[in-house]
Every structure is written in structure tokens, then in C-alpha cells.
Amino acid sequence: MSIERRKFLKYSAGSAASVSFFSGIIAFTKKTEYNDPDWSQLHNMTGNVKPITVAERQQRIAKAQQLMASNQIQALILDAGTSL
């Protein structure tokens, strides 16, 4: 038995959509108990964090430049992540 690629993709997409739809309905209708979190246990995680000094920043840049030169790296891309 042979099936065309278009029909295969059509049927598999339909199957995936129906599975997602029905599993969403089942998850929505299930009764779950929700317990309020105990917010009193939270504490400030950044209370004792100190920013780096200008001298430390310059040392880090110099070290990065030295490592880049020794490894023949000509460019570096820094992207701001979620924790930056």
C-alpha cells in the first residue's frame, strides 16, 4: 500500500490536532485541588548582592580579550538573557 505525501501530511496533521484538542478538553474538565502557595516562606534573593566594581569589570574585559587573542577569536556576541 502506498500513500501520497500530501495525504500523509494531511492525515497526520489532523490526527495531531484532534489529539491536542481532546487532551485539552480532558485536562480542562478534570477537577484538581489548588492549594494557595505559602508566600510567607519567600525571601529576597538579591538583598545581599553587590554590583561589581569598575576595576573588576575592566579585569574581566582584559581577561576576555586575552582569551580571545590566544584562541584566535575575532568577535564575540553577547545577548541579554532573561536573567541579565
mmCIF file of the N, C-alpha and C atoms, coordinates in Angstrom:
data_MODEL
# 
_entry.id   MODEL 
# 
loop_
_atom_site.group_PDB 
_atom_site.id 
_atom_site.type_symbol 
_atom_site.label_atom_id 
_atom_site.label_alt_id 
_atom_site.label_comp_id 
_atom_site.label_asym_id 
_atom_site.label_entity_id 
_atom_site.label_seq_id 
_atom_site.pdbx_PDB_ins_code 
_atom_site.Cartn_x 
_atom_site.Cartn_y 
_atom_site.Cartn_z 
_atom_site.occupancy 
_atom_site.B_iso_or_equiv 
_atom_site.pdbx_formal_charge 
_atom_site.auth_seq_id 
_atom_site.auth_comp_id 
_atom_site.auth_asym_id 
_atom_site.auth_atom_id 
_atom_site.pdbx_PDB_model_num 
ATOM 1   N N  . MET A 1 1  ? 0.841   -1.179 0.000  1.00 0.00 ? 1  MET A N  1 
ATOM 2   C CA . MET A 1 1  ? 0.000   0.000  0.000  1.00 0.00 ? 1  MET A CA 1 
ATOM 3   C C  . MET A 1 1  ? 0.884   1.240  0.000  1.00 0.00 ? 1  MET A C  1 
ATOM 4   N N  . SER A 1 2  ? 0.544   2.187  -0.843 1.00 0.00 ? 2  SER A N  1 
ATOM 5   C CA . SER A 1 2  ? 1.319   3.416  -0.967 1.00 0.00 ? 2  SER A CA 1 
ATOM 6   C C  . SER A 1 2  ? 0.402   4.598  -0.678 1.00 0.00 ? 2  SER A C  1 
ATOM 7   N N  . ILE A 1 3  ? 0.941   5.597  -0.021 1.00 0.00 ? 3  ILE A N  1 
ATOM 8   C CA . ILE A 1 3  ? 0.168   6.802  0.279  1.00 0.00 ? 3  ILE A CA 1 
ATOM 9   C C  . ILE A 1 3  ? 0.970   8.010  -0.178 1.00 0.00 ? 3  ILE A C  1 
ATOM 10  N N  . GLU A 1 4  ? 0.277   8.968  -0.747 1.00 0.00 ? 4  GLU A N  1 
ATOM 11  C CA . GLU A 1 4  ? 0.943   10.180 -1.205 1.00 0.00 ? 4  GLU A CA 1 
ATOM 12  C C  . GLU A 1 4  ? 1.378   11.021 -0.012 1.00 0.00 ? 4  GLU A C  1 
ATOM 13  N N  . ARG A 1 5  ? 2.438   11.760 -0.229 1.00 0.00 ? 5  ARG A N  1 
ATOM 14  C CA . ARG A 1 5  ? 2.991   12.588 0.842  1.00 0.00 ? 5  ARG A CA 1 
ATOM 15  C C  . ARG A 1 5  ? 1.979   13.619 1.332  1.00 0.00 ? 5  ARG A C  1 
ATOM 16  N N  . ARG A 1 6  ? 1.252   14.242 0.419  1.00 0.00 ? 6  ARG A N  1 
ATOM 17  C CA . ARG A 1 6  ? 0.267   15.254 0.802  1.00 0.00 ? 6  ARG A CA 1 
ATOM 18  C C  . ARG A 1 6  ? -0.823  14.659 1.688  1.00 0.00 ? 6  ARG A C  1 
ATOM 19  N N  . LYS A 1 7  ? -1.309  13.476 1.308  1.00 0.00 ? 7  LYS A N  1 
ATOM 20  C CA . LYS A 1 7  ? -2.350  12.839 2.101  1.00 0.00 ? 7  LYS A CA 1 
ATOM 21  C C  . LYS A 1 7  ? -1.814  12.442 3.472  1.00 0.00 ? 7  LYS A C  1 
ATOM 22  N N  . PHE A 1 8  ? -0.571  11.948 3.500  1.00 0.00 ? 8  PHE A N  1 
ATOM 23  C CA . PHE A 1 8  ? 0.036   11.574 4.777  1.00 0.00 ? 8  PHE A CA 1 
ATOM 24  C C  . PHE A 1 8  ? 0.127   12.778 5.706  1.00 0.00 ? 8  PHE A C  1 
ATOM 25  N N  . LEU A 1 9  ? 0.608   13.906 5.174  1.00 0.00 ? 9  LEU A N  1 
ATOM 26  C CA . LEU A 1 9  ? 0.736   15.109 5.996  1.00 0.00 ? 9  LEU A CA 1 
ATOM 27  C C  . LEU A 1 9  ? -0.631  15.610 6.444  1.00 0.00 ? 9  LEU A C  1 
ATOM 28  N N  . LYS A 1 10 ? -1.606  15.539 5.552  1.00 0.00 ? 10 LYS A N  1 
ATOM 29  C CA . LYS A 1 10 ? -2.959  15.978 5.887  1.00 0.00 ? 10 LYS A CA 1 
ATOM 30  C C  . LYS A 1 10 ? -3.531  15.134 7.022  1.00 0.00 ? 10 LYS A C  1 
ATOM 31  N N  . TYR A 1 11 ? -3.408  13.808 6.905  1.00 0.00 ? 11 TYR A N  1 
ATOM 32  C CA . TYR A 1 11 ? -3.955  12.916 7.920  1.00 0.00 ? 11 TYR A CA 1 
ATOM 33  C C  . TYR A 1 11 ? -3.203  13.033 9.235  1.00 0.00 ? 11 TYR A C  1 
ATOM 34  N N  . SER A 1 12 ? -1.891  13.142 9.176  1.00 0.00 ? 12 SER A N  1 
ATOM 35  C CA . SER A 1 12 ? -1.127  13.226 10.423 1.00 0.00 ? 12 SER A CA 1 
ATOM 36  C C  . SER A 1 12 ? -1.379  14.551 11.131 1.00 0.00 ? 12 SER A C  1 
ATOM 37  N N  . ALA A 1 13 ? -1.533  15.638 10.360 1.00 0.00 ? 13 ALA A N  1 
ATOM 38  C CA . ALA A 1 13 ? -1.831  16.932 10.981 1.00 0.00 ? 13 ALA A CA 1 
ATOM 39  C C  . ALA A 1 13 ? -3.213  16.902 11.626 1.00 0.00 ? 13 ALA A C  1 
ATOM 40  N N  . GLY A 1 14 ? -4.157  16.289 10.945 1.00 0.00 ? 14 GLY A N  1 
ATOM 41  C CA . GLY A 1 14 ? -5.498  16.177 11.509 1.00 0.00 ? 14 GLY A CA 1 
ATOM 42  C C  . GLY A 1 14 ? -5.520  15.345 12.767 1.00 0.00 ? 14 GLY A C  1 
ATOM 43  N N  . SER A 1 15 ? -4.771  14.262 12.757 1.00 0.00 ? 15 SER A N  1 
ATOM 44  C CA . SER A 1 15 ? -4.702  13.402 13.939 1.00 0.00 ? 15 SER A CA 1 
ATOM 45  C C  . SER A 1 15 ? -4.077  14.140 15.114 1.00 0.00 ? 15 SER A C  1 
ATOM 46  N N  . ALA A 1 16 ? -2.977  14.845 14.845 1.00 0.00 ? 16 ALA A N  1 
ATOM 47  C CA . ALA A 1 16 ? -2.303  15.583 15.915 1.00 0.00 ? 16 ALA A CA 1 
ATOM 48  C C  . ALA A 1 16 ? -3.201  16.669 16.483 1.00 0.00 ? 16 ALA A C  1 
ATOM 49  N N  . ALA A 1 17 ? -3.926  17.350 15.612 1.00 0.00 ? 17 ALA A N  1 
ATOM 50  C CA . ALA A 1 17 ? -4.815  18.418 16.077 1.00 0.00 ? 17 ALA A CA 1 
ATOM 51  C C  . ALA A 1 17 ? -5.936  17.854 16.936 1.00 0.00 ? 17 ALA A C  1 
ATOM 52  N N  . SER A 1 18 ? -6.512  16.732 16.518 1.00 0.00 ? 18 SER A N  1 
ATOM 53  C CA . SER A 1 18 ? -7.612  16.168 17.297 1.00 0.00 ? 18 SER A CA 1 
ATOM 54  C C  . SER A 1 18 ? -7.125  15.644 18.651 1.00 0.00 ? 18 SER A C  1 
ATOM 55  N N  . VAL A 1 19 ? -5.945  15.049 18.679 1.00 0.00 ? 19 VAL A N  1 
ATOM 56  C CA . VAL A 1 19 ? -5.395  14.578 19.957 1.00 0.00 ? 19 VAL A CA 1 
ATOM 57  C C  . VAL A 1 19 ? -5.158  15.757 20.885 1.00 0.00 ? 19 VAL A C  1 
ATOM 58  N N  . SER A 1 20 ? -4.586  16.846 20.367 1.00 0.00 ? 20 SER A N  1 
ATOM 59  C CA . SER A 1 20 ? -4.333  18.035 21.187 1.00 0.00 ? 20 SER A CA 1 
ATOM 60  C C  . SER A 1 20 ? -5.643  18.611 21.708 1.00 0.00 ? 20 SER A C  1 
ATOM 61  N N  . PHE A 1 21 ? -6.628  18.677 20.829 1.00 0.00 ? 21 PHE A N  1 
ATOM 62  C CA . PHE A 1 21 ? -7.913  19.252 21.199 1.00 0.00 ? 21 PHE A CA 1 
ATOM 63  C C  . PHE A 1 21 ? -8.569  18.450 22.316 1.00 0.00 ? 21 PHE A C  1 
ATOM 64  N N  . PHE A 1 22 ? -8.655  17.135 22.143 1.00 0.00 ? 22 PHE A N  1 
ATOM 65  C CA . PHE A 1 22 ? -9.337  16.316 23.129 1.00 0.00 ? 22 PHE A CA 1 
ATOM 66  C C  . PHE A 1 22 ? -8.552  16.201 24.436 1.00 0.00 ? 22 PHE A C  1 
ATOM 67  N N  . SER A 1 23 ? -7.235  16.184 24.368 1.00 0.00 ? 23 SER A N  1 
ATOM 68  C CA . SER A 1 23 ? -6.471  16.143 25.618 1.00 0.00 ? 23 SER A CA 1 
ATOM 69  C C  . SER A 1 23 ? -6.621  17.461 26.375 1.00 0.00 ? 23 SER A C  1 
ATOM 70  N N  . GLY A 1 24 ? -6.759  18.567 25.644 1.00 0.00 ? 24 GLY A N  1 
ATOM 71  C CA . GLY A 1 24 ? -7.005  19.855 26.296 1.00 0.00 ? 24 GLY A CA 1 
ATOM 72  C C  . GLY A 1 24 ? -8.347  19.892 26.988 1.00 0.00 ? 24 GLY A C  1 
ATOM 73  N N  . ILE A 1 25 ? -9.360  19.314 26.339 1.00 0.00 ? 25 ILE A N  1 
ATOM 74  C CA . ILE A 1 25 ? -10.691 19.261 26.946 1.00 0.00 ? 25 ILE A CA 1 
ATOM 75  C C  . ILE A 1 25 ? -10.660 18.406 28.206 1.00 0.00 ? 25 ILE A C  1 
ATOM 76  N N  . ILE A 1 26 ? -9.994  17.277 28.139 1.00 0.00 ? 26 ILE A N  1 
ATOM 77  C CA . ILE A 1 26 ? -9.909  16.392 29.302 1.00 0.00 ? 26 ILE A CA 1 
ATOM 78  C C  . ILE A 1 26 ? -9.188  17.095 30.450 1.00 0.00 ? 26 ILE A C  1 
ATOM 79  N N  . ALA A 1 27 ? -8.083  17.772 30.144 1.00 0.00 ? 27 ALA A N  1 
ATOM 80  C CA . ALA A 1 27 ? -7.334  18.471 31.189 1.00 0.00 ? 27 ALA A CA 1 
ATOM 81  C C  . ALA A 1 27 ? -8.165  19.603 31.786 1.00 0.00 ? 27 ALA A C  1 
ATOM 82  N N  . PHE A 1 28 ? -8.963  20.278 30.954 1.00 0.00 ? 28 PHE A N  1 
ATOM 83  C CA . PHE A 1 28 ? -9.765  21.402 31.424 1.00 0.00 ? 28 PHE A CA 1 
ATOM 84  C C  . PHE A 1 28 ? -10.894 20.931 32.331 1.00 0.00 ? 28 PHE A C  1 
ATOM 85  N N  . THR A 1 29 ? -11.487 19.791 32.005 1.00 0.00 ? 29 THR A N  1 
ATOM 86  C CA . THR A 1 29 ? -12.637 19.329 32.769 1.00 0.00 ? 29 THR A CA 1 
ATOM 87  C C  . THR A 1 29 ? -12.264 18.538 34.012 1.00 0.00 ? 29 THR A C  1 
ATOM 88  N N  . LYS A 1 30 ? -10.997 18.135 34.128 1.00 0.00 ? 30 LYS A N  1 
ATOM 89  C CA . LYS A 1 30 ? -10.571 17.401 35.320 1.00 0.00 ? 30 LYS A CA 1 
ATOM 90  C C  . LYS A 1 30 ? -10.604 18.323 36.528 1.00 0.00 ? 30 LYS A C  1 
ATOM 91  N N  . LYS A 1 31 ? -11.116 17.803 37.613 1.00 0.00 ? 31 LYS A N  1 
ATOM 92  C CA . LYS A 1 31 ? -11.129 18.595 38.837 1.00 0.00 ? 31 LYS A CA 1 
ATOM 93  C C  . LYS A 1 31 ? -9.814  18.397 39.565 1.00 0.00 ? 31 LYS A C  1 
ATOM 94  N N  . THR A 1 32 ? -9.176  19.491 39.880 1.00 0.00 ? 32 THR A N  1 
ATOM 95  C CA . THR A 1 32 ? -7.933  19.425 40.640 1.00 0.00 ? 32 THR A CA 1 
ATOM 96  C C  . THR A 1 32 ? -8.045  20.348 41.840 1.00 0.00 ? 32 THR A C  1 
ATOM 97  N N  . GLU A 1 33 ? -7.392  19.943 42.882 1.00 0.00 ? 33 GLU A N  1 
ATOM 98  C CA . GLU A 1 33 ? -7.353  20.799 44.063 1.00 0.00 ? 33 GLU A CA 1 
ATOM 99  C C  . GLU A 1 33 ? -6.191  21.755 43.934 1.00 0.00 ? 33 GLU A C  1 
ATOM 100 N N  . TYR A 1 34 ? -6.459  23.001 44.198 1.00 0.00 ? 34 TYR A N  1 
ATOM 101 C CA . TYR A 1 34 ? -5.413  24.005 44.126 1.00 0.00 ? 34 TYR A CA 1 
ATOM 102 C C  . TYR A 1 34 ? -5.154  24.531 45.522 1.00 0.00 ? 34 TYR A C  1 
ATOM 103 N N  . ASN A 1 35 ? -3.948  24.388 45.942 1.00 0.00 ? 35 ASN A N  1 
ATOM 104 C CA . ASN A 1 35 ? -3.550  24.915 47.245 1.00 0.00 ? 35 ASN A CA 1 
ATOM 105 C C  . ASN A 1 35 ? -2.816  26.222 47.043 1.00 0.00 ? 35 ASN A C  1 
ATOM 106 N N  . ASP A 1 36 ? -3.245  27.230 47.759 1.00 0.00 ? 36 ASP A N  1 
ATOM 107 C CA . ASP A 1 36 ? -2.542  28.506 47.672 1.00 0.00 ? 36 ASP A CA 1 
ATOM 108 C C  . ASP A 1 36 ? -1.123  28.341 48.187 1.00 0.00 ? 36 ASP A C  1 
ATOM 109 N N  . PRO A 1 37 ? -0.155  28.883 47.463 1.00 0.00 ? 37 PRO A N  1 
ATOM 110 C CA . PRO A 1 37 ? 1.226   28.778 47.944 1.00 0.00 ? 37 PRO A CA 1 
ATOM 111 C C  . PRO A 1 37 ? 1.425   29.601 49.216 1.00 0.00 ? 37 PRO A C  1 
ATOM 112 N N  . ASP A 1 38 ? 2.389   29.179 50.002 1.00 0.00 ? 38 ASP A N  1 
ATOM 113 C CA . ASP A 1 38 ? 2.702   29.880 51.246 1.00 0.00 ? 38 ASP A CA 1 
ATOM 114 C C  . ASP A 1 38 ? 3.721   30.972 50.931 1.00 0.00 ? 38 ASP A C  1 
ATOM 115 N N  . TRP A 1 39 ? 3.210   32.167 50.663 1.00 0.00 ? 39 TRP A N  1 
ATOM 116 C CA . TRP A 1 39 ? 4.081   33.273 50.262 1.00 0.00 ? 39 TRP A CA 1 
ATOM 117 C C  . TRP A 1 39 ? 4.960   33.759 51.410 1.00 0.00 ? 39 TRP A C  1 
ATOM 118 N N  . SER A 1 40 ? 4.634   33.403 52.634 1.00 0.00 ? 40 SER A N  1 
ATOM 119 C CA . SER A 1 40 ? 5.423   33.880 53.766 1.00 0.00 ? 40 SER A CA 1 
ATOM 120 C C  . SER A 1 40 ? 6.822   33.257 53.784 1.00 0.00 ? 40 SER A C  1 
ATOM 121 N N  . GLN A 1 41 ? 7.016   32.159 53.065 1.00 0.00 ? 41 GLN A N  1 
ATOM 122 C CA . GLN A 1 41 ? 8.311   31.492 53.038 1.00 0.00 ? 41 GLN A CA 1 
ATOM 123 C C  . GLN A 1 41 ? 9.287   32.133 52.043 1.00 0.00 ? 41 GLN A C  1 
ATOM 124 N N  . LEU A 1 42 ? 8.787   33.043 51.210 1.00 0.00 ? 42 LEU A N  1 
ATOM 125 C CA . LEU A 1 42 ? 9.654   33.689 50.227 1.00 0.00 ? 42 LEU A CA 1 
ATOM 126 C C  . LEU A 1 42 ? 10.531  34.738 50.894 1.00 0.00 ? 42 LEU A C  1 
ATOM 127 N N  . HIS A 1 43 ? 11.726  34.882 50.379 1.00 0.00 ? 43 HIS A N  1 
ATOM 128 C CA . HIS A 1 43 ? 12.621  35.909 50.888 1.00 0.00 ? 43 HIS A CA 1 
ATOM 129 C C  . HIS A 1 43 ? 13.338  36.564 49.711 1.00 0.00 ? 43 HIS A C  1 
ATOM 130 N N  . ASN A 1 44 ? 13.885  37.720 49.958 1.00 0.00 ? 44 ASN A N  1 
ATOM 131 C CA . ASN A 1 44 ? 14.574  38.476 48.917 1.00 0.00 ? 44 ASN A CA 1 
ATOM 132 C C  . ASN A 1 44 ? 15.903  37.802 48.599 1.00 0.00 ? 44 ASN A C  1 
ATOM 133 N N  . MET A 1 45 ? 16.026  37.284 47.378 1.00 0.00 ? 45 MET A N  1 
ATOM 134 C CA . MET A 1 45 ? 17.248  36.578 46.988 1.00 0.00 ? 45 MET A CA 1 
ATOM 135 C C  . MET A 1 45 ? 18.372  37.542 46.600 1.00 0.00 ? 45 MET A C  1 
ATOM 136 N N  . THR A 1 46 ? 18.037  38.783 46.310 1.00 0.00 ? 46 THR A N  1 
ATOM 137 C CA . THR A 1 46 ? 19.044  39.729 45.842 1.00 0.00 ? 46 THR A CA 1 
ATOM 138 C C  . THR A 1 46 ? 19.415  40.763 46.900 1.00 0.00 ? 46 THR A C  1 
ATOM 139 N N  . GLY A 1 47 ? 18.994  40.544 48.121 1.00 0.00 ? 47 GLY A N  1 
ATOM 140 C CA . GLY A 1 47 ? 19.242  41.519 49.178 1.00 0.00 ? 47 GLY A CA 1 
ATOM 141 C C  . GLY A 1 47 ? 20.704  41.785 49.456 1.00 0.00 ? 47 GLY A C  1 
ATOM 142 N N  . ASN A 1 48 ? 21.557  40.767 49.374 1.00 0.00 ? 48 ASN A N  1 
ATOM 143 C CA . ASN A 1 48 ? 22.975  40.958 49.700 1.00 0.00 ? 48 ASN A CA 1 
ATOM 144 C C  . ASN A 1 48 ? 23.874  40.953 48.463 1.00 0.00 ? 48 ASN A C  1 
ATOM 145 N N  . VAL A 1 49 ? 23.292  41.076 47.286 1.00 0.00 ? 49 VAL A N  1 
ATOM 146 C CA . VAL A 1 49 ? 24.084  41.094 46.052 1.00 0.00 ? 49 VAL A CA 1 
ATOM 147 C C  . VAL A 1 49 ? 24.705  42.475 45.876 1.00 0.00 ? 49 VAL A C  1 
ATOM 148 N N  . LYS A 1 50 ? 26.003  42.483 45.574 1.00 0.00 ? 50 LYS A N  1 
ATOM 149 C CA . LYS A 1 50 ? 26.709  43.746 45.363 1.00 0.00 ? 50 LYS A CA 1 
ATOM 150 C C  . LYS A 1 50 ? 27.148  43.817 43.906 1.00 0.00 ? 50 LYS A C  1 
ATOM 151 N N  . PRO A 1 51 ? 26.994  44.952 43.258 1.00 0.00 ? 51 PRO A N  1 
ATOM 152 C CA . PRO A 1 51 ? 27.449  45.076 41.871 1.00 0.00 ? 51 PRO A CA 1 
ATOM 153 C C  . PRO A 1 51 ? 28.974  45.019 41.802 1.00 0.00 ? 51 PRO A C  1 
ATOM 154 N N  . ILE A 1 52 ? 29.485  44.560 40.659 1.00 0.00 ? 52 ILE A N  1 
ATOM 155 C CA . ILE A 1 52 ? 30.947  44.509 40.511 1.00 0.00 ? 52 ILE A CA 1 
ATOM 156 C C  . ILE A 1 52 ? 31.484  45.926 40.365 1.00 0.00 ? 52 ILE A C  1 
ATOM 157 N N  . THR A 1 53 ? 32.732  46.096 40.748 1.00 0.00 ? 53 THR A N  1 
ATOM 158 C CA . THR A 1 53 ? 33.356  47.413 40.658 1.00 0.00 ? 53 THR A CA 1 
ATOM 159 C C  . THR A 1 53 ? 33.837  47.665 39.231 1.00 0.00 ? 53 THR A C  1 
ATOM 160 N N  . VAL A 1 54 ? 34.174  48.904 38.955 1.00 0.00 ? 54 VAL A N  1 
ATOM 161 C CA . VAL A 1 54 ? 34.698  49.265 37.629 1.00 0.00 ? 54 VAL A CA 1 
ATOM 162 C C  . VAL A 1 54 ? 36.013  48.527 37.376 1.00 0.00 ? 54 VAL A C  1 
ATOM 163 N N  . ALA A 1 55 ? 36.837  48.409 38.401 1.00 0.00 ? 55 ALA A N  1 
ATOM 164 C CA . ALA A 1 55 ? 38.119  47.726 38.256 1.00 0.00 ? 55 ALA A CA 1 
ATOM 165 C C  . ALA A 1 55 ? 37.905  46.244 37.921 1.00 0.00 ? 55 ALA A C  1 
ATOM 166 N N  . GLU A 1 56 ? 36.949  45.609 38.600 1.00 0.00 ? 56 GLU A N  1 
ATOM 167 C CA . GLU A 1 56 ? 36.670  44.195 38.314 1.00 0.00 ? 56 GLU A CA 1 
ATOM 168 C C  . GLU A 1 56 ? 36.132  44.027 36.897 1.00 0.00 ? 56 GLU A C  1 
ATOM 169 N N  . ARG A 1 57 ? 35.296  44.947 36.462 1.00 0.00 ? 57 ARG A N  1 
ATOM 170 C CA . ARG A 1 57 ? 34.766  44.884 35.100 1.00 0.00 ? 57 ARG A CA 1 
ATOM 171 C C  . ARG A 1 57 ? 35.886  45.012 34.081 1.00 0.00 ? 57 ARG A C  1 
ATOM 172 N N  . GLN A 1 58 ? 36.806  45.926 34.319 1.00 0.00 ? 58 GLN A N  1 
ATOM 173 C CA . GLN A 1 58 ? 37.940  46.098 33.409 1.00 0.00 ? 58 GLN A CA 1 
ATOM 174 C C  . GLN A 1 58 ? 38.829  44.858 33.398 1.00 0.00 ? 58 GLN A C  1 
ATOM 175 N N  . GLN A 1 59 ? 39.013  44.219 34.552 1.00 0.00 ? 59 GLN A N  1 
ATOM 176 C CA . GLN A 1 59 ? 39.789  42.973 34.622 1.00 0.00 ? 59 GLN A CA 1 
ATOM 177 C C  . GLN A 1 59 ? 39.104  41.865 33.821 1.00 0.00 ? 59 GLN A C  1 
ATOM 178 N N  . ARG A 1 60 ? 37.795  41.777 33.915 1.00 0.00 ? 60 ARG A N  1 
ATOM 179 C CA . ARG A 1 60 ? 37.063  40.767 33.158 1.00 0.00 ? 60 ARG A CA 1 
ATOM 180 C C  . ARG A 1 60 ? 37.189  40.997 31.649 1.00 0.00 ? 60 ARG A C  1 
ATOM 181 N N  . ILE A 1 61 ? 37.090  42.246 31.245 1.00 0.00 ? 61 ILE A N  1 
ATOM 182 C CA . ILE A 1 61 ? 37.237  42.575 29.821 1.00 0.00 ? 61 ILE A CA 1 
ATOM 183 C C  . ILE A 1 61 ? 38.634  42.232 29.336 1.00 0.00 ? 61 ILE A C  1 
ATOM 184 N N  . ALA A 1 62 ? 39.657  42.577 30.129 1.00 0.00 ? 62 ALA A N  1 
ATOM 185 C CA . ALA A 1 62 ? 41.041  42.275 29.746 1.00 0.00 ? 62 ALA A CA 1 
ATOM 186 C C  . ALA A 1 62 ? 41.260  40.768 29.645 1.00 0.00 ? 62 ALA A C  1 
ATOM 187 N N  . LYS A 1 63 ? 40.694  40.005 30.569 1.00 0.00 ? 63 LYS A N  1 
ATOM 188 C CA . LYS A 1 63 ? 40.829  38.549 30.525 1.00 0.00 ? 63 LYS A CA 1 
ATOM 189 C C  . LYS A 1 63 ? 40.133  37.985 29.290 1.00 0.00 ? 63 LYS A C  1 
ATOM 190 N N  . ALA A 1 64 ? 38.952  38.500 28.984 1.00 0.00 ? 64 ALA A N  1 
ATOM 191 C CA . ALA A 1 64 ? 38.229  38.037 27.791 1.00 0.00 ? 64 ALA A CA 1 
ATOM 192 C C  . ALA A 1 64 ? 39.023  38.356 26.528 1.00 0.00 ? 64 ALA A C  1 
ATOM 193 N N  . GLN A 1 65 ? 39.616  39.550 26.467 1.00 0.00 ? 65 GLN A N  1 
ATOM 194 C CA . GLN A 1 65 ? 40.430  39.929 25.307 1.00 0.00 ? 65 GLN A CA 1 
ATOM 195 C C  . GLN A 1 65 ? 41.642  39.016 25.171 1.00 0.00 ? 65 GLN A C  1 
ATOM 196 N N  . GLN A 1 66 ? 42.281  38.681 26.305 1.00 0.00 ? 66 GLN A N  1 
ATOM 197 C CA . GLN A 1 66 ? 43.449  37.805 26.281 1.00 0.00 ? 66 GLN A CA 1 
ATOM 198 C C  . GLN A 1 66 ? 43.060  36.405 25.816 1.00 0.00 ? 66 GLN A C  1 
ATOM 199 N N  . LEU A 1 67 ? 41.954  35.880 26.336 1.00 0.00 ? 67 LEU A N  1 
ATOM 200 C CA . LEU A 1 67 ? 41.491  34.553 25.927 1.00 0.00 ? 67 LEU A CA 1 
ATOM 201 C C  . LEU A 1 67 ? 41.086  34.527 24.459 1.00 0.00 ? 67 LEU A C  1 
ATOM 202 N N  . MET A 1 68 ? 40.462  35.601 24.002 1.00 0.00 ? 68 MET A N  1 
ATOM 203 C CA . MET A 1 68 ? 40.072  35.669 22.592 1.00 0.00 ? 68 MET A CA 1 
ATOM 204 C C  . MET A 1 68 ? 41.300  35.696 21.688 1.00 0.00 ? 68 MET A C  1 
ATOM 205 N N  . ALA A 1 69 ? 42.298  36.473 22.079 1.00 0.00 ? 69 ALA A N  1 
ATOM 206 C CA . ALA A 1 69 ? 43.514  36.561 21.265 1.00 0.00 ? 69 ALA A CA 1 
ATOM 207 C C  . ALA A 1 69 ? 44.256  35.227 21.240 1.00 0.00 ? 69 ALA A C  1 
ATOM 208 N N  . SER A 1 70 ? 44.351  34.558 22.382 1.00 0.00 ? 70 SER A N  1 
ATOM 209 C CA . SER A 1 70 ? 45.078  33.296 22.432 1.00 0.00 ? 70 SER A CA 1 
ATOM 210 C C  . SER A 1 70 ? 44.352  32.167 21.699 1.00 0.00 ? 70 SER A C  1 
ATOM 211 N N  . ASN A 1 71 ? 43.034  32.296 21.548 1.00 0.00 ? 71 ASN A N  1 
ATOM 212 C CA . ASN A 1 71 ? 42.254  31.281 20.831 1.00 0.00 ? 71 ASN A CA 1 
ATOM 213 C C  . ASN A 1 71 ? 41.845  31.729 19.435 1.00 0.00 ? 71 ASN A C  1 
ATOM 214 N N  . GLN A 1 72 ? 42.423  32.831 18.985 1.00 0.00 ? 72 GLN A N  1 
ATOM 215 C CA . GLN A 1 72 ? 42.173  33.391 17.652 1.00 0.00 ? 72 GLN A CA 1 
ATOM 216 C C  . GLN A 1 72 ? 40.686  33.628 17.393 1.00 0.00 ? 72 GLN A C  1 
ATOM 217 N N  . ILE A 1 73 ? 40.027  34.209 18.377 1.00 0.00 ? 73 ILE A N  1 
ATOM 218 C CA . ILE A 1 73 ? 38.621  34.580 18.242 1.00 0.00 ? 73 ILE A CA 1 
ATOM 219 C C  . ILE A 1 73 ? 38.578  36.076 17.959 1.00 0.00 ? 73 ILE A C  1 
ATOM 220 N N  . GLN A 1 74 ? 37.932  36.433 16.846 1.00 0.00 ? 74 GLN A N  1 
ATOM 221 C CA . GLN A 1 74 ? 37.934  37.834 16.433 1.00 0.00 ? 74 GLN A CA 1 
ATOM 222 C C  . GLN A 1 74 ? 36.716  38.610 16.884 1.00 0.00 ? 74 GLN A C  1 
ATOM 223 N N  . ALA A 1 75 ? 35.644  37.922 17.222 1.00 0.00 ? 75 ALA A N  1 
ATOM 224 C CA . ALA A 1 75 ? 34.432  38.616 17.620 1.00 0.00 ? 75 ALA A CA 1 
ATOM 225 C C  . ALA A 1 75 ? 33.701  37.818 18.682 1.00 0.00 ? 75 ALA A C  1 
ATOM 226 N N  . LEU A 1 76 ? 32.884  38.526 19.441 1.00 0.00 ? 76 LEU A N  1 
ATOM 227 C CA . LEU A 1 76 ? 32.106  37.904 20.495 1.00 0.00 ? 76 LEU A CA 1 
ATOM 228 C C  . LEU A 1 76 ? 30.733  38.565 20.511 1.00 0.00 ? 76 LEU A C  1 
ATOM 229 N N  . ILE A 1 77 ? 29.675  37.762 20.507 1.00 0.00 ? 77 ILE A N  1 
ATOM 230 C CA . ILE A 1 77 ? 28.326  38.300 20.562 1.00 0.00 ? 77 ILE A CA 1 
ATOM 231 C C  . ILE A 1 77 ? 27.738  37.991 21.926 1.00 0.00 ? 77 ILE A C  1 
ATOM 232 N N  . LEU A 1 78 ? 27.318  39.012 22.619 1.00 0.00 ? 78 LEU A N  1 
ATOM 233 C CA . LEU A 1 78 ? 26.665  38.854 23.920 1.00 0.00 ? 78 LEU A CA 1 
ATOM 234 C C  . LEU A 1 78 ? 25.206  39.232 23.765 1.00 0.00 ? 78 LEU A C  1 
ATOM 235 N N  . ASP A 1 79 ? 24.329  38.330 24.171 1.00 0.00 ? 79 ASP A N  1 
ATOM 236 C CA . ASP A 1 79 ? 22.901  38.570 24.078 1.00 0.00 ? 79 ASP A CA 1 
ATOM 237 C C  . ASP A 1 79 ? 22.347  38.623 25.489 1.00 0.00 ? 79 ASP A C  1 
ATOM 238 N N  . ALA A 1 80 ? 21.455  39.566 25.717 1.00 0.00 ? 80 ALA A N  1 
ATOM 239 C CA . ALA A 1 80 ? 20.861  39.715 27.032 1.00 0.00 ? 80 ALA A CA 1 
ATOM 240 C C  . ALA A 1 80 ? 19.841  38.611 27.257 1.00 0.00 ? 80 ALA A C  1 
ATOM 241 N N  . GLY A 1 81 ? 20.111  37.756 28.220 1.00 0.00 ? 81 GLY A N  1 
ATOM 242 C CA . GLY A 1 81 ? 19.190  36.682 28.559 1.00 0.00 ? 81 GLY A CA 1 
ATOM 243 C C  . GLY A 1 81 ? 18.138  37.144 29.532 1.00 0.00 ? 81 GLY A C  1 
ATOM 244 N N  . THR A 1 82 ? 17.334  36.223 30.005 1.00 0.00 ? 82 THR A N  1 
ATOM 245 C CA . THR A 1 82 ? 16.252  36.584 30.912 1.00 0.00 ? 82 THR A CA 1 
ATOM 246 C C  . THR A 1 82 ? 16.748  36.995 32.287 1.00 0.00 ? 82 THR A C  1 
ATOM 247 N N  . SER A 1 83 ? 17.942  36.580 32.662 1.00 0.00 ? 83 SER A N  1 
ATOM 248 C CA . SER A 1 83 ? 18.427  36.905 33.994 1.00 0.00 ? 83 SER A CA 1 
ATOM 249 C C  . SER A 1 83 ? 19.439  38.060 33.987 1.00 0.00 ? 83 SER A C  1 
ATOM 250 N N  . LEU A 1 84 ? 19.615  38.686 32.861 1.00 0.00 ? 84 LEU A N  1 
ATOM 251 C CA . LEU A 1 84 ? 20.591  39.775 32.791 1.00 0.00 ? 84 LEU A CA 1 
ATOM 252 C C  . LEU A 1 84 ? 19.959  41.079 33.185 1.00 0.00 ? 84 LEU A C  1 
# 
